[in-house]
Structures are given as C-alpha cells and as structure tokens.
Amino acid sequence: MQNLENLQFEELKSKLEMRILDVDFLKLLNLQNIFDCIFLSF
C-alpha cells in the first residue's frame, strides 16, 4: 500500500515539475515577445 502511495506521489510531483517548466517557458516567450515589440518600435 505504501508503495502505491509513493508511486502516485512521484507521478504527481513530476507532473507538477512539468507544469512549472511550462510556466517558465511561457514567461520566457512572453519576455521575448515584449523585447521584440520594444525593438521593433524603435
């Protein structure tokens, strides 16, 4: 029983980490877009 719980926890953790990575990636893309806009307007 304990093993199953551990497995589910690990799975949840990895999903969370992926979610966090996605968010970071999106932030990065947004920053890139903002910079592009700024440079294009000059």
N, CA, C and O of each residue as an XYZ file, in Angstrom:
168
protein
N       0.843     -1.211      0.000
C       0.000      0.000      0.000
C       0.874      1.254      0.000
O       0.630      2.202     -0.746
N       1.866      1.233      0.831
C       2.774      2.373      0.920
C       3.451      2.638     -0.426
O       3.650      3.783     -0.831
N       3.793      1.550     -1.098
C       4.458      1.671     -2.389
C       3.596      2.397     -3.410
O       4.067      3.248     -4.164
N       2.336      2.039     -3.409
C       1.401      2.641     -4.357
C       1.299      4.144     -4.106
O       1.305      4.940     -5.045
N       1.208      4.517     -2.853
C       1.123      5.933     -2.494
C       2.371      6.674     -2.943
O       2.291      7.783     -3.473
N       3.503      6.066     -2.732
C       4.765      6.676     -3.146
C       4.799      6.888     -4.644
O       5.248      7.923     -5.137
N       4.317      5.888     -5.356
C       4.302      5.954     -6.811
C       3.419      7.110     -7.282
O       3.805      7.884     -8.158
N       2.255      7.211     -6.701
C       1.324      8.278     -7.073
C       1.915      9.643     -6.742
O       1.756     10.606     -7.492
N       2.588      9.703     -5.621
C       3.207     10.958     -5.210
C       4.291     11.374     -6.203
O       4.374     12.537     -6.598
N       5.111     10.418     -6.595
C       6.179     10.698     -7.563
C       5.594     11.188     -8.884
O       6.105     12.121     -9.505
N       4.522     10.541     -9.291
C       3.869     10.903    -10.546
C       3.342     12.332    -10.470
O       3.518     13.126    -11.394
N       2.706     12.634     -9.372
C       2.149     13.960     -9.148
C       3.265     15.003     -9.156
O       3.141     16.077     -9.744
N       4.344     14.652     -8.493
C       5.478     15.566     -8.398
C       6.052     15.874     -9.774
O       6.349     17.027    -10.085
N       6.205     14.855    -10.588
C       6.779     15.060    -11.917
C       5.831     15.885    -12.796
O       6.275     16.695    -13.609
N       4.534     15.670    -12.624
C       3.561     16.462    -13.380
C       3.662     17.928    -12.972
O       3.607     18.829    -13.808
N       3.809     18.139    -11.687
C       3.946     19.489    -11.160
C       5.189     20.156    -11.721
O       5.159     21.321    -12.118
N       6.272     19.411    -11.750
C       7.525     19.954    -12.260
C       7.393     20.322    -13.728
O       7.915     21.344    -14.172
N       6.691     19.482    -14.474
C       6.476     19.768    -15.888
C       5.658     21.053    -16.035
O       5.939     21.893    -16.890
N       4.654     21.181    -15.191
C       3.790     22.366    -15.218
C       4.621     23.620    -14.961
O       4.471     24.637    -15.640
N       5.497     23.524    -13.970
C       6.355     24.655    -13.608
C       7.283     25.013    -14.763
O       7.492     26.187    -15.066
N       7.833     23.993    -15.398
C       8.712     24.219    -16.547
C       7.955     24.919    -17.661
O       8.467     25.837    -18.301
N       6.731     24.472    -17.880
C       5.892     25.073    -18.919
C       5.680     26.557    -18.636
O       5.787     27.397    -19.529
N       5.380     26.857    -17.384
C       5.129     28.243    -16.992
C       6.379     29.082    -17.218
O       6.302     30.193    -17.743
N       7.527     28.550    -16.820
C       8.787     29.261    -17.026
C       9.020     29.507    -18.506
O       9.448     30.587    -18.914
N       8.733     28.501    -19.290
C       8.931     28.605    -20.732
C       8.026     29.687    -21.320
O       8.440     30.472    -22.174
N       6.788     29.709    -20.845
C       5.833     30.706    -21.328
C       6.272     32.110    -20.941
O       6.163     33.045    -21.734
N       6.768     32.250    -19.722
C       7.263     33.549    -19.270
C       8.389     34.007    -20.175
O       8.467     35.172    -20.566
N       9.254     33.070    -20.496
C      10.390     33.364    -21.355
C       9.910     33.841    -22.719
O      10.420     34.820    -23.263
N       8.931     33.140    -23.257
C       8.377     33.508    -24.564
C       7.762     34.902    -24.506
O       7.929     35.711    -25.418
N       7.054     35.160    -23.424
C       6.423     36.462    -23.255
C       7.468     37.563    -23.207
O       7.309     38.604    -23.844
N       8.521     37.337    -22.463
C       9.610     38.304    -22.378
C      10.197     38.551    -23.756
O      10.454     39.688    -24.151
N      10.401     37.471    -24.468
C      10.960     37.560    -25.816
C      10.062     38.429    -26.698
O      10.543     39.280    -27.447
N       8.778     38.205    -26.598
C       7.814     38.975    -27.391
C       7.846     40.452    -27.021
O       7.800     41.325    -27.888
N       7.923     40.713    -25.740
C       7.969     42.096    -25.263
C       9.209     42.790    -25.804
O       9.144     43.925    -26.276
N      10.328     42.103    -25.730
C      11.573     42.672    -26.246
C      11.471     42.938    -27.741
O      11.902     43.981    -28.233
N      10.899     41.988    -28.445
C      10.722     42.145    -29.896
C       9.892     43.397    -30.187
O      10.233     44.188    -31.066
N       8.828     43.562    -29.458
C       7.942     44.709    -29.661
C       8.695     46.010    -29.393
O       8.590     46.969    -30.158
N       9.446     46.031    -28.309
C      10.205     47.228    -27.947
C      11.208     47.568    -29.042
O      11.315     48.719    -29.465
N      11.933     46.563    -29.493
C      12.956     46.808    -30.513
C      12.337     47.197    -31.853
O      12.899     47.991    -32.607
N      11.187     46.630    -32.129
C      10.530     46.928    -33.402
C       9.984     48.353    -33.422
O       9.873     48.969    -34.481
N       9.649     48.861    -32.260
C       9.049     50.193    -32.200
C      10.094     51.301    -32.303
O       9.745     52.468    -32.478
N      11.371     50.944    -32.195
C      12.424     51.964    -32.327
C      12.820     52.158    -33.774
O      13.691     52.976    -34.071
